[in-house]
């Protein structure tokens, strides 16, 4: 009997040791795979499904939860060099009944990577319009929200397709001429004046774990301290895409894209919400005033203790603001009808 008990304990111990060994090996040898697994688990916990849809030969990859209902669907557009998983921290605080879609922007993550014609702001707007039709979001008005580069795209989309939108939320959007330049923008302007924007000098295109950590400090107000192995994993998932990121940056900094949102402000008629972190080091918070001046009736929310990555610094607050804004617009629409 004693031998059997000891054998059973030894077997149980060995079985428990397997996942520990797998985790340890993955952590030290394949940290990028660990991060992908974490994101998969996060999507699963939030009830999100990853799907692909085609428009001709072009593939869009997106996450989705729920189905369209009486409340407008929410479409989320991420920023430069990010992907659909950027919104995961916010997803957990959105109402379960909310139909929410987060798409990989053109060329990013699982969406097709074609050429520069799709990476300018207008090119991205055109592709997102195709995506909206491909998944049927155009069958009723929806709530469009975008952050940074995605905010630029969202604003221009609203100017060109106002009949499709119930509400528009711009989170620290790019594409504006702001009264005060951030240090990051000043650096980019200096590079352009010198006639070269070298990827290794751009803080948003890290090449080392040190630069990866510096990028997080630039984008976040919170002091995010990550183990070196996790930084290695984050970097490993980005390095193969750095040439692409560099090309996208060239396109969105071009004369035709850099002021796209600013030049489209007078065409936006959709109810507008602006969310901006007061400690944004990427795009100065003075841009919120530009939007408010162009649209005096818009709702402006300035979040303290918050940087450019609002979804990392203040996810619960951002989700609450998105939900409350859409609810307000829904009530006003019903009153008018």
C-alpha positions as CSV (number, residue, x, y, z in Angstrom):
1,X,0.0,0.0,0.0
2,X,2.8,2.4,1.0
3,X,4.6,1.8,-2.3
4,X,1.4,2.5,-4.3
5,X,0.8,5.8,-2.4
6,X,4.4,6.9,-3.0
7,X,4.1,6.0,-6.7
8,X,0.8,8.0,-7.0
9,X,2.4,11.0,-5.4
10,X,5.4,10.7,-7.6
11,X,3.2,10.5,-10.7
12,X,1.1,13.5,-9.6
13,X,4.2,15.4,-9.0
14,X,5.6,14.6,-12.4
15,X,2.3,15.6,-14.1
16,X,2.3,19.0,-12.2
17,X,6.0,19.5,-13.2
18,X,5.2,19.3,-16.9
19,X,3.3,22.6,-17.3
20,X,5.8,24.3,-15.0
21,X,8.7,23.1,-17.2
22,X,6.8,24.1,-20.4
23,X,6.1,27.6,-18.9
24,X,9.7,28.0,-17.8
25,X,11.1,26.9,-21.2
26,X,8.7,29.1,-23.0
27,X,9.5,32.1,-20.8
28,X,13.3,31.8,-21.3
29,X,13.4,30.4,-24.9
30,X,10.3,31.7,-26.6
31,X,9.0,34.7,-24.7
32,X,7.1,36.0,-27.9
33,X,5.1,32.8,-27.9
34,X,4.2,33.3,-24.2
35,X,2.9,36.8,-25.1
36,X,0.8,35.4,-27.9
37,X,-0.6,32.8,-25.6
38,X,-1.4,35.5,-23.0
39,X,-3.3,37.5,-25.6
40,X,-5.2,34.4,-26.8
41,X,-6.2,33.7,-23.2
42,X,-7.2,37.4,-22.7
43,X,-9.4,37.3,-25.8
44,X,-11.0,34.0,-24.7
45,X,-11.8,35.4,-21.2
46,X,-13.5,38.4,-22.7
47,X,-15.5,36.3,-25.1
48,X,-13.8,37.6,-28.2
49,X,-13.4,35.6,-31.4
50,X,-10.8,36.2,-34.0
51,X,-12.1,36.1,-37.6
52,X,-11.0,36.9,-41.1
53,X,-13.1,38.4,-43.9
54,X,-12.1,39.1,-47.5
55,X,-12.8,42.0,-49.8
56,X,-11.7,40.6,-53.1
57,X,-8.2,39.3,-52.5
58,X,-7.7,41.5,-49.5
59,X,-7.8,39.9,-46.0
60,X,-9.0,41.7,-42.9
61,X,-8.3,40.1,-39.5
62,X,-10.4,41.2,-36.6
63,X,-11.7,40.3,-33.1
64,X,-15.4,40.4,-32.4
65,X,-17.8,39.9,-29.4
66,X,-21.5,39.8,-29.6
67,X,-23.8,40.5,-32.5
68,X,-25.4,43.7,-33.8
69,X,-28.5,44.7,-31.8
70,X,-30.6,47.8,-31.0
71,X,-27.5,49.5,-29.6
72,X,-25.0,50.7,-32.2
73,X,-22.0,48.4,-32.8
74,X,-18.6,49.7,-31.7
75,X,-15.7,49.6,-34.2
76,X,-12.2,50.2,-32.8
77,X,-9.2,51.4,-34.8
78,X,-5.8,51.0,-33.2
79,X,-2.7,53.1,-33.6
80,X,0.6,52.9,-35.4
81,X,2.5,49.6,-35.1
82,X,-0.1,48.2,-32.7
83,X,-2.8,45.6,-33.5
84,X,-6.4,44.6,-32.6
85,X,-5.2,43.3,-29.2
86,X,-4.3,46.9,-28.1
87,X,-7.9,47.3,-27.0
88,X,-8.0,44.2,-24.7
89,X,-7.6,46.2,-21.5
90,X,-10.7,48.2,-22.4
91,X,-12.8,45.3,-23.6
92,X,-13.2,43.8,-20.1
93,X,-15.0,47.0,-18.9
94,X,-17.4,47.3,-21.8
95,X,-21.0,46.0,-21.3
96,X,-21.4,42.4,-22.3
97,X,-24.3,43.3,-24.5
98,X,-22.2,45.6,-26.6
99,X,-21.3,44.4,-30.0
100,X,-17.7,45.3,-30.4
101,X,-15.3,44.8,-33.3
102,X,-11.5,45.5,-33.3
103,X,-9.8,45.2,-36.6
104,X,-6.1,45.0,-37.6
105,X,-5.3,48.1,-39.6
106,X,-4.1,47.7,-43.1
107,X,-0.8,45.8,-43.2
108,X,-0.8,45.2,-39.4
109,X,-0.8,41.8,-37.8
110,X,-3.3,39.6,-39.7
111,X,-4.6,42.0,-42.3
112,X,-3.1,41.9,-45.8
113,X,0.2,43.8,-46.3
114,X,0.0,45.2,-49.9
115,X,1.8,48.5,-50.6
116,X,2.2,52.1,-49.7
117,X,-1.1,53.0,-51.4
118,X,-2.9,51.3,-48.5
119,X,-0.8,52.9,-45.8
120,X,-1.5,56.6,-46.3
121,X,-4.4,57.9,-44.2
122,X,-6.7,58.0,-47.2
123,X,-5.6,54.5,-48.2
124,X,-6.4,53.2,-44.7
125,X,-9.8,55.0,-44.8
126,X,-10.7,53.3,-48.1
127,X,-9.7,49.9,-46.7
128,X,-11.7,50.4,-43.5
129,X,-14.7,51.4,-45.6
130,X,-14.3,48.0,-47.4
131,X,-14.1,46.2,-44.1
132,X,-17.2,47.9,-42.8
133,X,-19.1,46.7,-45.9
134,X,-17.5,43.2,-45.7
135,X,-18.7,42.5,-42.2
136,X,-22.1,44.3,-42.6
137,X,-21.5,47.2,-40.2
138,X,-22.9,49.5,-42.8
139,X,-26.4,48.0,-42.4
140,X,-27.1,50.4,-39.4
141,X,-25.2,53.3,-37.9
142,X,-22.3,52.4,-35.7
143,X,-20.0,54.0,-33.2
144,X,-16.4,54.5,-34.5
145,X,-13.5,55.0,-32.2
146,X,-9.8,55.4,-33.1
147,X,-6.6,56.0,-31.2
148,X,-3.6,58.0,-32.4
149,X,-3.1,57.0,-36.1
150,X,-6.4,55.2,-35.8
151,X,-8.0,58.4,-34.6
152,X,-6.7,60.2,-37.7
153,X,-8.3,57.5,-39.9
154,X,-11.5,57.5,-37.8
155,X,-11.9,61.3,-38.2
156,X,-11.3,61.3,-41.9
157,X,-13.7,58.3,-42.2
158,X,-16.4,60.3,-40.4
159,X,-15.9,63.3,-42.7
160,X,-16.3,61.1,-45.8
161,X,-19.0,58.7,-44.6
162,X,-21.2,60.6,-42.1
163,X,-24.3,58.6,-43.0
164,X,-22.8,55.5,-41.5
165,X,-22.0,56.7,-38.0
166,X,-24.0,57.2,-34.8
167,X,-21.0,58.6,-32.9
168,X,-17.3,59.3,-33.2
169,X,-14.7,59.0,-30.5
170,X,-11.2,60.3,-31.1
171,X,-8.5,59.2,-28.6
172,X,-5.3,61.3,-28.7
173,X,-5.7,61.5,-32.5
174,X,-2.8,62.2,-34.9
175,X,-3.3,64.3,-38.0
176,X,-3.8,67.6,-36.3
177,X,-1.9,70.9,-36.3
178,X,-1.5,71.5,-32.5
179,X,-0.4,74.7,-30.7
180,X,2.3,72.8,-28.8
181,X,4.5,70.1,-30.2
182,X,5.6,67.2,-28.0
183,X,9.2,66.3,-27.8
184,X,8.5,63.3,-30.0
185,X,6.9,65.4,-32.7
186,X,9.8,67.9,-32.5
187,X,12.2,65.0,-33.1
188,X,10.3,63.8,-36.1
189,X,10.2,67.3,-37.6
190,X,14.0,67.7,-37.1
191,X,14.5,64.4,-38.9
192,X,12.3,65.5,-41.8
193,X,14.2,68.8,-42.0
194,X,17.5,66.8,-42.3
195,X,15.9,64.9,-45.1
196,X,16.0,61.5,-43.4
197,X,13.8,59.6,-40.9
198,X,15.9,56.7,-39.8
199,X,13.9,53.9,-38.2
200,X,16.6,53.2,-35.6
201,X,16.2,56.8,-34.3
202,X,12.3,56.7,-34.0
203,X,11.2,55.9,-30.5
204,X,8.1,54.1,-31.8
205,X,10.2,51.6,-33.8
206,X,12.4,49.9,-31.1
207,X,15.4,47.7,-32.1
208,X,16.6,46.8,-28.7
209,X,15.1,45.8,-25.3
210,X,16.2,49.1,-23.9
211,X,14.4,51.0,-26.7
212,X,11.4,48.7,-26.1
213,X,11.3,49.9,-22.5
214,X,11.8,53.5,-23.6
215,X,8.8,53.2,-25.9
216,X,6.6,52.1,-23.1
217,X,7.8,55.0,-21.0
218,X,7.0,57.4,-23.9
219,X,3.5,56.1,-24.4
220,X,2.4,55.4,-20.8
221,X,2.1,57.6,-17.8
222,X,2.2,54.6,-15.5
223,X,5.6,53.2,-14.7
224,X,5.3,49.9,-16.4
225,X,8.2,47.7,-15.2
226,X,8.5,44.5,-17.2
227,X,10.9,41.6,-16.8
228,X,13.7,41.6,-19.4
229,X,12.3,38.4,-20.9
230,X,8.9,39.9,-21.5
231,X,10.6,42.9,-23.2
232,X,12.4,40.5,-25.3
233,X,9.2,38.8,-26.3
234,X,7.5,42.1,-27.2
235,X,10.6,43.1,-29.2
236,X,10.8,39.8,-31.0
237,X,7.2,40.1,-32.2
238,X,8.0,43.6,-33.6
239,X,11.4,43.3,-35.2
240,X,10.3,41.4,-38.3
241,X,7.8,44.3,-39.0
242,X,10.2,47.2,-38.5
243,X,10.8,47.8,-42.2
244,X,7.0,47.9,-42.7
245,X,6.5,50.2,-39.7
246,X,9.2,52.5,-41.2
247,X,7.3,52.6,-44.5
248,X,4.0,53.3,-42.8
249,X,5.6,56.1,-40.8
250,X,6.9,57.7,-44.0
251,X,3.3,57.6,-45.5
252,X,1.5,59.1,-42.5
253,X,4.1,61.8,-42.2
254,X,3.8,62.7,-45.9
255,X,2.2,66.0,-46.9
256,X,-1.0,64.3,-48.0
257,X,-1.5,62.5,-44.6
258,X,0.1,64.5,-41.8
259,X,-2.8,67.0,-41.6
260,X,-5.5,64.7,-42.9
261,X,-7.7,65.1,-39.8
262,X,-7.1,68.8,-39.4
263,X,-8.2,69.4,-43.0
264,X,-11.3,67.3,-42.6
265,X,-12.6,68.8,-39.4
266,X,-15.1,71.1,-41.1
267,X,-16.7,68.0,-42.8
268,X,-17.4,66.1,-39.6
269,X,-21.1,66.2,-38.6
270,X,-21.2,63.1,-36.4
271,X,-21.6,63.6,-32.6
272,X,-18.0,63.8,-31.4
273,X,-16.2,62.8,-28.3
274,X,-12.6,63.6,-27.6
275,X,-10.5,61.7,-25.0
276,X,-6.9,62.8,-24.3
277,X,-4.4,62.0,-21.6
278,X,-3.0,65.2,-20.0
279,X,0.4,63.6,-19.8
280,X,0.6,62.6,-23.5
281,X,4.2,62.7,-24.6
282,X,3.5,61.6,-28.2
283,X,0.9,64.1,-29.3
284,X,0.4,67.1,-27.1
285,X,-2.9,67.4,-25.2
286,X,-3.3,70.9,-26.7
287,X,-4.8,69.1,-29.7
288,X,-8.0,68.6,-27.7
289,X,-8.5,72.4,-27.8
290,X,-8.2,72.4,-31.6
291,X,-11.0,69.8,-31.9
292,X,-13.2,71.7,-29.4
293,X,-12.7,75.0,-31.3
294,X,-13.7,73.3,-34.6
295,X,-16.6,71.6,-32.9
296,X,-17.8,73.6,-29.8
297,X,-20.5,71.1,-29.0
298,X,-18.2,68.1,-28.8
299,X,-17.6,66.3,-25.5
300,X,-14.0,66.7,-24.3
301,X,-12.6,64.4,-21.6
302,X,-9.0,65.2,-20.4
303,X,-7.7,62.3,-18.3
304,X,-5.2,63.1,-15.6
305,X,-2.4,60.6,-14.8
306,X,-2.8,59.4,-18.4
307,X,-0.4,59.3,-21.3
308,X,-0.8,58.5,-25.0
309,X,-1.8,54.9,-24.4
310,X,-5.1,55.6,-22.8
311,X,-6.2,52.0,-23.0
312,X,-3.2,51.0,-20.8
313,X,-3.2,53.9,-18.4
314,X,-6.9,54.4,-17.8
315,X,-8.8,51.4,-19.4
316,X,-11.8,51.4,-17.0
317,X,-12.3,55.1,-17.3
318,X,-12.0,55.0,-21.1
319,X,-14.5,52.2,-21.4
320,X,-17.0,54.1,-19.1
321,X,-16.6,57.2,-21.2
322,X,-17.2,55.3,-24.5
323,X,-20.3,53.6,-23.1
324,X,-21.8,56.7,-21.5
325,X,-21.2,58.8,-24.7
326,X,-23.0,56.3,-26.9
327,X,-25.8,55.9,-24.4
328,X,-26.3,59.7,-24.4
329,X,-26.4,59.8,-28.2
330,X,-28.9,56.9,-28.3
331,X,-31.2,58.7,-25.9
332,X,-31.0,62.0,-27.9
333,X,-31.7,60.1,-31.1
334,X,-34.9,58.5,-29.6
335,X,-36.1,61.9,-28.3
336,X,-35.7,63.4,-31.8
337,X,-37.6,60.5,-33.3
